[in-house]
Amino acid sequence: MDNLKQQTVKSVTWSAVDRFASQGIQFVMSIIIARLLLPSDYGLIAMLSIFLAVAQTFVDSGFGSALIQKKDRTETDYSTAFYFNFGVAVVVYLILFESAPAIAAFYNQEQLVLVTRVVGLTLIINSLGLVQWAKLSISLDFKKLAIASVIAVTTSGLLGVWMAYHGYGVWSLVAQTLLNNLINMFMMWTLSRWHPLLVFSKDSFKTLFSFGSKLLFSSLLHTIYTNLYTLVIGKKFTSSELGFYNRSSSIALFTSNNISAVIVRAIYPIQCRMQDDDEQLKLYFFKYLRLACYIIFPITIGLCALAEPLVLIVLKGQWLPAVPLLQILCIAYMWNPVMMMNCSILNVKGRSDYFFQAEVIKKITAIIILIITIPFGVKMMCVGLVLYSFADIRIITLFTKKLMGLRLSAQIKGIYPIFLLSVSMGLLVYGSTLLFEKPVFKLVVGMIVGVVYFFSISKLAKFAEFDFLLSLVNKKKKFSDI
């Protein structure tokens, strides 16, 4: 058990380094590039997001998760997955290549023809490193994944900044994306030291596809929905408005998605090892859930309170229309850890059928909300995302309750004190910004007030998560003390 706890801490730590070092660098680079480019440049790339995301979902086909979940995986399984992923990537890229003129015509943007065909090459590049990524995840070697990500995002980010500064416009983003994926794939091969065998097994394919196919369709539904907003906004509104939405969404998602992904990705292989022990799974589920919410809630609510001075300082005045969108999306995305942790449990237990059923119900609900909000503009569409986040939690917890008895009421009870503390902190932070006129004072004072208040109350109220985070610095406590 102690070894498992040590593995958990190590996995979460290196997964966090991977996610936040790479995403943090990428985030900073994107901010610099955003200051050099126009909102319409970001809008142009965002128009392709749904097509690229759907294509990438087909390329993976859930085989990465299937390999991690499978207990008796073999070298034949790995090689079969590798050749399947690569074959699908080539086919999907050719379809995207031929569809480029139609995509450009849909948005009435002739430039998208060449942009689509060039940036689509990332599909083939990514397919060559998916199995290596799965092997490193299975062995909990997140240190190597972190090294690969940091090198890739730093090098590609510097290229993107250089090209943006020299006036290459949208091609700065295209080149950055291609180089990032190319370096990351090369690092996967170098660090994993795994090469496919010259074998493709029908039996292995059937086993992996049996689990992965359900994840494929579930991921497909989720991917289409999450990118449907960019499709609709890009078609019905201007590229600048899409740029505002795209940047707002990226900033709001940065914390919630990354922290949730860090924890879920790090603990998924470990949870798969204890998939037959429901009581142990429940125990760790609530520990991870509270820890994720303890970190994400105050940051997203604080970001909501400081959105205006942050945008003015970081992105400049031309991005000011993004402020209300950012505030609304922070509220929508702060619930991501609850959704992601519940979804992960279904996969750990091998119930990808439940996962798929939940996604169908959730996305039908989501599309209804989207259709209703479209006539009222982009801001109301973002409000619809808040409503959907609550519907998502209600639906997914019906399945985790059925499978493991993880009641929504118990989850709410667990995170309720953290939510109240975060909201009170947000109100105090916003109130402090009213005392100043200059954005820099609002931002700095607001951040100081928020951090001091949140951690002071956490210490007084004896939050176990505060003690755990403090222990990471002091290296005195164990993960079991949460």
Phi, psi and omega in degrees: 000317179299322179296322179295319179295319178296319178297321181296311180299315180297317181295313180297319181299308182288329175294322178293318177300315179301306186294312187275331175292312181289310181292325179296314178297316180297322180296314180297316179299319181293326177294316179297316180295321180298328178288338182264337182254171176269154176305328180294331177295316177293323179297324181297314178292321181298331179300333182271352189301319182293322181289318179290321181293317178296318179298317180295326177298319177294322181298314180287317178056022178076006184290329178298311178294325180296319178295319180292320183286331184290129183282317187255044181297148181233173177297329177296321177299313181299314182293320178298315179297319181299309183292326178294312180302316181294316180298316179295321181299317180296314181297314182295321179296318179298321177295316180295321179300313181288335182273353184306314179298323180293321178296316179297321180292323180301316180268355184059043179230096185300329182297338183291342180300304181289322180300316179299314183292328180280309183291338178295342178297342178298334180298313180291319180299313182297323184298333183283351181238004184295316182291320178299320177298316180298319180296318179293325178292317180298320180277003180059029181268066182285346177296315179292323177297322179295316180300314181298314183296316183297315179297318183294311184289327180293311181296312181292325179295318178297321177296317180299317179296315181299316181291322178295319180296327182266015170082026180277355175059229185299333180291342174297318180289323179295311181297320179299315181296314181297312183294322179301312181290324181294313180294318180298318178297316179299319179292326177300315180294319183291314186278328181280333181055034178246137176229142183291148173279161177276067183210143175221115184258126177295319180296317178297317180299316181298319181294313180293320182290329179301318178276314186292328183297322179293321176293325179301309182292325177294314179295324180297315178299314182294318182296315179300315182295311184296333179262357180295330180296317179293326178295311182293313181295319179296328181277317188267339183237185184278163178294331177293317178296323176294322177298318177298316179295316182299314179293318179298315180296318181297316181292316181295325181281340188307310182283306186298314181291317184293313180294317178299316181294323178302310183290313182297315182294322182287322185268346183302310178298325180289317178296326178298331179288333181252023186298342180265000180245091185298321182294319178293321177299317179298314181303311181289328178302310183291327177296313181293320182297311180297319180297316180297315181292326179297328179274317188283316184305307182294326181290314181291320178290322176295321178297321178298317181290331184252017186302314185295306179297328179296313180296318181297322182279315187277316186254349182080168188298335182294343180259008184303324178299347180280346186302304181298326178294318179298318181296317180292317182291331176299318179292323181292318188270351181294343181269004182304321181299324179295315180295313185291322180294320178292319178297321181297322180299320179298319179290321179301320181278001178077015182262063177293342175292319175296318179302315181293316179300318179297318181297320179300311181296316182296318185284331173297315177299316182296317181293324176299315179297318180298313181300320181293325186271342182307313183298344185264003175101175185296320183298316180290330175296324177291323175299324177299327178294327176295314179299320181294324181300322178288322178295321180301311181298316182298317183289312184294326180287341174296325181280320178290331174292317179295324184278316187227004181076023179277087184289145177298320181300322180291322179292319178297317179299323182290322185258355184302313179299323179293320179297313181298318179297318182293318179295315180297323176296317180299318179295319179294319179298313180297319179298324180292331180289339180288348182276350185231158178255322182285131182305322183295322177291319178301315184291311184294311181296319180300317180294317180296313180300316181296313182295313182298314181296312185297314183283331177294313179294323179300320180290317180294322181275358177058052175290127180297327181293325177295316179298322181293314179296323178293325181292333178295329178280315182278342181056047181246326185263166176254163180299330181292347182279354180295000000 
